[in-house]
Amino acid sequence: MIRVFPIGYGKGANENVLKSIADATHTKAYKGEVKDIKQIFAEIATFF
C-alpha cells in the first residue's frame, strides 16, 4: 500500500479533499504552517 500524507498550507487548502486522500491511504491529513513543519514530519514518521 502506498501512503500519502497530505499537508495543506494556506487559505486555499481544501481540507475535505486532503482528508479524503488521507482516508483512502489510511493516514492523516495535516493543516500546516511553516512553523509546524518539523512537528508534522515527526508525527508522520510514527507511521513507519
C-alpha positions in Angstrom: 0.0 0.0 0.0 1.2 3.5 -0.8 0.7 6.0 1.9 0.0 9.6 1.1 0.3 12.2 3.9 -1.4 15.4 2.6 -0.3 18.7 4.2 -2.4 21.7 3.4 -0.8 25.2 3.5 -2.7 28.4 3.2 -6.3 29.5 3.0 -6.8 27.7 -0.3 -6.1 24.3 1.0 -9.3 22.1 0.7 -9.4 20.2 3.9 -12.2 17.9 2.7 -10.1 16.8 -0.3 -7.0 16.3 1.9 -9.0 14.2 4.4 -10.4 12.1 1.6 -6.9 11.4 0.3 -5.6 10.5 3.8 -8.6 8.3 4.5 -8.1 6.4 1.2 -4.5 5.7 2.1 -5.1 5.0 5.8 -3.1 8.1 7.0 -3.9 11.5 8.4 -4.3 14.9 6.8 -2.4 17.9 8.3 -3.1 21.6 8.3 0.4 23.0 8.1 2.2 26.3 8.7 5.9 26.9 8.2 6.5 26.9 12.0 4.9 23.5 12.3 6.7 21.5 9.6 9.2 19.8 11.9 6.4 18.7 14.2 4.3 17.4 11.3 7.2 15.4 9.9 7.9 13.9 13.3 4.3 12.8 13.6 4.3 11.3 10.1 7.5 9.4 11.0 5.5 7.5 13.6 3.5 5.7 10.9 6.6 3.7 9.9 
